[in-house]
Amino acid sequence: RSAKSVAFAIASPDALLMDGDVPWAVLEAKTAVGWKARDWEEEPPLPYVVQAQWQMYVTGLQRAFVAALIGGSTFKY
């Protein structure tokens, strides 16, 4: 599915991961304060998962990554 088939929908991913000139995944980059670290223990918080799924729908891509810098020092994806 291409973005043209969902003209009513828009999305603005933080980045598209590319293989040469071909996008293969959406990337969402987040930051979180240290006291929110528990929210990221198992997986990204639900609103970010839904955001990534929407971006996959709009772009037609089959893969998305959500990355976060927590408390300025802990990286999760």
C-alpha positions as CSV (number, residue, x, y, z in Angstrom):
1,R,0.0,0.0,0.0
2,S,1.3,3.4,-0.8
3,A,0.6,6.7,0.9
4,K,-1.5,7.6,-2.2
5,S,-4.1,4.9,-1.2
6,V,-4.7,6.6,2.1
7,A,-4.8,10.2,1.0
8,F,-6.9,11.2,4.0
9,A,-4.2,10.2,6.4
10,I,-1.0,12.0,7.2
11,A,2.0,11.2,9.3
12,S,5.4,12.7,10.1
13,P,7.8,10.0,11.3
14,D,11.0,11.3,12.9
15,A,13.0,9.4,10.2
16,L,12.7,6.7,7.6
17,L,15.3,4.0,7.7
18,M,16.7,3.5,4.2
19,D,18.3,0.8,2.1
20,G,19.9,3.0,-0.5
21,D,17.0,5.0,-1.9
22,V,14.3,2.6,-0.6
23,P,12.7,3.2,2.8
24,W,12.2,-0.1,4.8
25,A,11.1,1.1,8.3
26,V,9.8,4.1,10.3
27,L,11.8,5.4,13.2
28,E,10.3,7.4,16.1
29,A,12.7,9.0,18.5
30,K,11.6,9.9,22.0
31,T,13.0,11.3,25.3
32,A,11.7,10.6,28.8
33,V,12.6,11.8,32.2
34,G,14.2,9.3,34.5
35,W,11.2,8.7,36.7
36,K,9.3,7.4,33.6
37,A,11.9,4.6,33.0
38,R,9.5,2.0,34.4
39,D,7.1,2.8,31.5
40,W,9.7,1.5,29.1
41,E,10.7,-1.7,30.9
42,E,8.8,-4.2,28.7
43,E,8.0,-2.2,25.6
44,P,7.4,1.4,24.5
45,P,4.3,3.0,26.1
46,L,1.1,2.3,24.2
47,P,0.6,5.8,22.7
48,Y,4.0,5.4,21.0
49,V,3.2,1.9,19.7
50,V,-0.1,3.3,18.3
51,Q,1.8,6.2,16.7
52,A,4.3,3.8,15.0
53,Q,1.4,1.6,13.8
54,W,-0.3,4.6,12.3
55,Q,2.9,5.7,10.5
56,M,3.3,2.2,9.1
57,Y,-0.3,2.3,7.8
58,V,0.2,5.7,6.2
59,T,3.6,4.9,4.7
60,G,2.8,1.3,3.7
61,L,6.0,0.1,5.5
62,Q,5.9,-3.2,7.4
63,R,8.4,-2.3,10.2
64,A,8.8,0.5,12.8
65,F,11.2,1.2,15.6
66,V,10.7,3.4,18.6
67,A,13.8,4.5,20.3
68,A,14.1,6.5,23.5
69,L,16.7,8.2,25.6
70,I,15.5,7.9,29.2
71,G,16.9,10.2,31.9
72,G,19.5,11.5,29.5
73,S,21.6,8.3,29.8
74,T,19.6,5.1,29.1
75,F,18.9,4.1,25.5
76,K,16.1,1.8,24.7
77,Y,14.6,0.6,21.4
